[in-house]
């Protein structure tokens, strides 16, 4: 067994302290010692090292009777880096900018309609900030009011403009985009063009060129699973399958605490399964869900989910997307009961509990993981 070098030990200790500052907020040196188990000199050294690196700063003193250096509170400099998450749908997109703590500092939304008119809203979350709203003029390639024809929007330009608006002068470290369709885990490219206005195969690379920052593309349901694992119904679970019930039907797989994409990005694509000679996605499409009783919907979901349960034995099935969350625990209970009649494998079924846009949350979380690793090291 190799012994860690002093440099490696310092990097590990620094990352431990930084993660604690993210999780718990400002801490004193004695609190860092207690939480990390490190010695007084080691904590003193790491605080000085992180301060010099521009990662932490002193923000006053703790409310204690004894004053002095040990009472100083240290916090992460949240503005040290920023990430952008994007939820790209067929009807439009939302971009969110977050600082290193994960706090949202700006958002922008653009909707695709017949005239391509766009509403962009920056919503800074910092104290005292003022919310601003701007409705942009239609892009030059939008449909003419005279001919009524709809043209494809310049999606790269739209994304770049919205991200720049939301960032409000901040330079993102990375942009993570969640979009429908399979994304190859090695190339990061979409393996099938999504049915989306203005889509182009080279979108990530072109946006990266325009913005001058790294841009990553990921399947939107995979990102929703990341959010569910960290913030929602699957928190604390190592294994689960997410069934996505939204504009489309899809799925994602997490095993041993890791998102599984498969060899070509198709892991979890439950919608392709045939159930009674019909693709699973067609049996529970939005228009179908609206027309059938909850009991029938639960039966159809159970038939499709049975394959994943039988092969993976995840122990937990999460019903996500707008429809899964809206139906809540009543539908989850119905699905669980029907799964129990089809398989001896015990599978808990829960409705999604992620607040807000799960895809957007997952994109930001993915960007934060990458950025913290690169900025913090260790």
URSULTA-V324126 format. One record per residue. N is the residue number from 1. RES is the residue in one letter. PSI is psi in whole degrees, 0 to 359 (NA if undefined). OMEGA is omega in radians with two decimals (* if undefined). Layout:
# URSULTA-V324126
N RES PSI OMEGA
N RES PSI OMEGA
This chain:
# URSULTA-V324126
1 X 129 -3.13
2 X 143 3.08
3 X 136 -3.13
4 X 138 3.08
5 X 161 3.08
6 X 321 3.14
7 X 318 3.11
8 X 318 3.12
9 X 319 3.12
10 X 317 -3.13
11 X 318 3.12
12 X 315 3.14
13 X 319 3.13
14 X 315 -3.11
15 X 322 3.10
16 X 315 3.14
17 X 318 -3.13
18 X 319 3.10
19 X 322 3.10
20 X 322 3.12
21 X 328 3.06
22 X 315 -3.05
23 X 323 -2.97
24 X 351 -3.11
25 X 196 -3.08
26 X 138 3.14
27 X 152 3.04
28 X 167 3.09
29 X 316 3.08
30 X 323 3.11
31 X 321 3.07
32 X 320 3.11
33 X 317 -3.11
34 X 319 -3.07
35 X 330 -3.10
36 X 338 -3.05
37 X 11 -3.14
38 X 159 -3.11
39 X 165 3.11
40 X 309 -3.13
41 X 322 -3.12
42 X 317 3.12
43 X 320 3.11
44 X 318 -3.14
45 X 317 -3.09
46 X 325 3.09
47 X 316 3.11
48 X 319 -3.12
49 X 316 -3.12
50 X 327 3.08
51 X 316 3.13
52 X 326 3.14
53 X 357 3.14
54 X 27 -3.13
55 X 331 3.10
56 X 160 3.11
57 X 156 3.08
58 X 136 -3.09
59 X 44 3.12
60 X 200 -3.09
61 X 153 3.10
62 X 156 -3.14
63 X 79 3.14
64 X 156 -3.14
65 X 325 -3.14
66 X 125 -3.12
67 X 175 3.08
68 X 183 -3.07
69 X 324 -3.09
70 X 344 -3.13
71 X 352 -3.11
72 X 137 3.08
73 X 135 3.12
74 X 139 3.10
75 X 159 3.08
76 X 139 3.04
77 X 96 -2.99
78 X 330 -3.09
79 X 4 -3.12
80 X 329 3.11
81 X 157 3.13
82 X 154 3.08
83 X 158 3.10
84 X 130 3.00
85 X 142 -3.13
86 X 129 3.00
87 X 105 -3.06
88 X 116 -3.12
89 X 175 3.11
90 X 338 -3.10
91 X 353 -3.11
92 X 197 -3.13
93 X 160 3.01
94 X 135 3.08
95 X 139 3.11
96 X 136 3.10
97 X 131 -3.13
98 X 150 3.05
99 X 185 -3.05
100 X 337 3.10
101 X 350 -3.08
102 X 0 3.13
103 X 134 3.12
104 X 129 -3.14
105 X 353 3.10
106 X 148 3.08
107 X 158 3.06
108 X 137 -3.13
109 X 135 3.06
110 X 134 3.13
111 X 138 3.10
112 X 124 3.05
113 X 190 -3.02
114 X 332 -3.11
115 X 358 -3.11
116 X 22 3.05
117 X 139 -3.00
118 X 137 3.02
119 X 125 3.14
120 X 125 -3.10
121 X 119 3.03
122 X 127 -3.07
123 X 80 3.10
124 X 141 -3.11
125 X 2 -3.13
126 X 150 -3.11
127 X 134 3.06
128 X 358 -3.11
129 X 155 -3.11
130 X 132 3.13
131 X 136 3.14
132 X 143 3.12
133 X 135 3.12
134 X 130 3.02
135 X 116 -3.05
136 X 156 3.05
137 X 157 3.13
138 X 140 3.10
139 X 158 -3.07
140 X 330 -3.10
141 X 14 3.13
142 X 167 -3.13
143 X 140 3.10
144 X 143 3.12
145 X 339 -3.10
146 X 316 -3.08
147 X 344 3.06
148 X 3 -3.12
149 X 140 3.12
150 X 130 3.11
151 X 161 -3.14
152 X 134 3.10
153 X 159 3.02
154 X 93 -3.00
155 X 323 3.12
156 X 313 -3.14
157 X 321 3.14
158 X 315 3.12
159 X 314 -3.12
160 X 319 -3.13
161 X 315 -3.11
162 X 318 3.13
163 X 318 3.12
164 X 319 3.11
165 X 313 -3.11
166 X 324 -3.11
167 X 332 3.03
168 X 52 3.09
169 X 349 3.10
170 X 145 3.10
171 X 114 -3.13
172 X 149 3.05
173 X 324 -3.13
174 X 151 3.04
175 X 127 3.11
176 X 123 -3.09
177 X 128 3.02
178 X 126 -3.10
179 X 157 3.09
180 X 153 3.06
181 X 163 -3.14
182 X 141 3.07
183 X 126 -3.11
184 X 129 -3.05
185 X 338 -3.13
186 X 313 -3.10
187 X 336 -3.07
188 X 13 -3.13
189 X 149 3.07
190 X 131 -3.11
191 X 353 3.06
192 X 132 -3.07
193 X 122 3.10
194 X 151 3.07
195 X 85 -2.99
196 X 135 3.13
197 X 128 3.04
198 X 7 -3.10
199 X 143 3.06
200 X 142 -3.07
201 X 329 -3.09
202 X 21 -3.05
203 X 311 -3.14
204 X 315 -3.12
205 X 320 3.13
206 X 319 3.11
207 X 322 3.08
208 X 319 3.13
209 X 317 -3.10
210 X 315 -3.09
211 X 333 -3.09
212 X 22 3.09
213 X 163 -3.12
214 X 137 3.14
215 X 127 3.14
216 X 139 3.10
217 X 137 3.12
218 X 149 3.05
219 X 136 -3.00
220 X 328 3.14
221 X 326 3.04
222 X 318 3.13
223 X 323 3.08
224 X 324 3.11
225 X 323 3.07
226 X 315 3.12
227 X 319 -3.13
228 X 323 -3.13
229 X 325 -3.06
230 X 328 -2.98
231 X 350 -2.95
232 X 218 -2.98
233 X 341 -3.11
234 X 9 3.12
235 X 132 3.14
236 X 358 3.14
237 X 135 3.14
238 X 330 -3.06
239 X 135 3.00
240 X 161 3.02
241 X 134 3.07
242 X 124 3.03
243 X 119 -3.03
244 X 119 3.13
245 X 95 -3.06
246 X 224 3.05
247 X 325 3.05
248 X 182 3.13
249 X 130 3.14
250 X 190 -3.14
251 X 166 3.09
252 X 153 -3.06
253 X 130 3.02
254 X 122 3.12
255 X 138 -3.11
256 X 34 3.09
257 X 6 -3.08
258 X 138 3.03
259 X 130 -3.14
260 X 120 -3.10
261 X 339 -3.07
262 X 176 -3.07
263 X 328 -3.09
264 X 11 3.13
265 X 7 -3.05
266 X 6 3.14
267 X 133 3.09
268 X 0 -3.10
269 X 74 -3.08
270 X 336 -3.08
271 X 337 -3.12
272 X 344 -3.11
273 X 146 3.04
274 X 129 3.10
275 X 110 -3.10
276 X 33 3.12
277 X 3 -3.14
278 X 141 3.11
279 X 138 -3.09
280 X 320 -3.10
281 X 329 3.14
282 X 333 -3.11
283 X 340 -3.14
284 X 32 3.09
285 X 160 -3.08
286 X 315 -3.12
287 X 331 3.09
288 X 315 3.14
289 X 325 -3.11
290 X 343 -3.01
291 X 352 -3.07
292 X 162 -3.13
293 X 156 3.13
294 X 323 -3.13
295 X 319 3.13
296 X 320 3.09
297 X 317 3.13
298 X 319 3.12
299 X 317 -3.13
300 X 319 3.10
301 X 317 -3.13
302 X 322 3.13
303 X 319 3.13
304 X 319 -3.11
305 X 339 -3.12
306 X 322 -3.13
307 X 313 -3.14
308 X 320 -3.14
309 X 317 -3.10
310 X 321 -3.07
311 X 320 -2.99
312 X 335 -3.07
313 X 59 -3.04
314 X 340 -3.12
315 X 340 -3.12
316 X 131 3.00
317 X 124 3.13
318 X 129 3.07
319 X 107 -3.06
320 X 193 -3.06
321 X 173 -3.08
322 X 322 -3.11
323 X 319 3.13
324 X 318 3.13
325 X 319 -3.11
326 X 321 -3.14
327 X 330 3.00
328 X 202 -3.07
329 X 330 3.08
330 X 314 3.10
331 X 321 3.12
332 X 319 3.14
333 X 320 3.11
334 X 317 3.14
335 X 317 3.14
336 X 318 -3.14
337 X 321 -3.13
338 X 325 3.05
339 X 323 -3.12
340 X 334 3.13
341 X 345 -3.06
342 X 339 -3.04
343 X 142 3.07
344 X 353 -3.14
345 X 125 3.14
346 X 123 -3.13
347 X 118 3.04
348 X 142 3.11
349 X 128 3.14
350 X 152 2.99
351 X 150 3.11
352 X 143 3.09
353 X 12 3.10
354 X 127 3.12
355 X 134 3.08
356 X 212 -3.03
357 X 105 -3.08
358 X 322 3.14
359 X 316 3.14
360 X 316 3.09
361 X 315 -3.12
362 X 323 3.11
363 X 317 3.12
364 X 316 3.13
365 X 318 3.11
366 X 317 3.10
367 X 322 3.12
368 X 319 3.12
369 X 314 -3.13
370 X 316 -3.07
371 X 316 3.13
372 X 320 3.11
373 X 319 -3.07
374 X 325 -3.12
375 X 320 -3.11
376 X 323 -3.00
377 X 189 3.10
378 X NA *
